[in-house]
Amino acid sequence: MNFEAGSDENPALKKRQMRGRRAYLAGQAAEATVDRLYQKKGYEILARRWRGGGGEIDLIYRDGGGCVFVEVKQSSDFDRAVQSLRPAQIRRLMQAASVFVAGEPKGQMTDMRFDVALVNGRGETEIRENALWAA
């Protein structure tokens, strides 16, 4: 009889958990890559993985008197990454941004920009500024 911890775990569940862990770590690595790019351009980081208003914003930066909200999408290629962004997620992102700027000096009058940062399987990055206004 095997008494090792976790020996009775469901193999399918364990596989799914490992996939989830890899996706989480890949997402963190993608966010770190994108963060370095924005900071190299001179943007000041305000928050990472900020939660509020029913949503989460991956990265938030100061741009002059305004805020730049960045959604990071990581996938094997840029097309898959951008396709993973759904309308409901965009609504949650915008609601969260509205809650975030309520704490800014200009409140809801704060200039806002919504970028999407795509990271492919080779670690290449493509930034699409103002990408969510068209959504």
Secondary structure as UniProt FT lines:
FT   TURN            5..8
FT   HELIX           11..40
FT   TURN            41..42
FT   STRAND          44..52
FT   TURN            53..54
FT   STRAND          55..63
FT   TURN            64..65
FT   STRAND          66..74
FT   HELIX           78..83
FT   HELIX           87..101
FT   TURN            102..103
FT   TURN            105..106
FT   HELIX           107..109
FT   STRAND          112..119
FT   TURN            121..122
FT   STRAND          125..128
FT   TURN            129..134
//
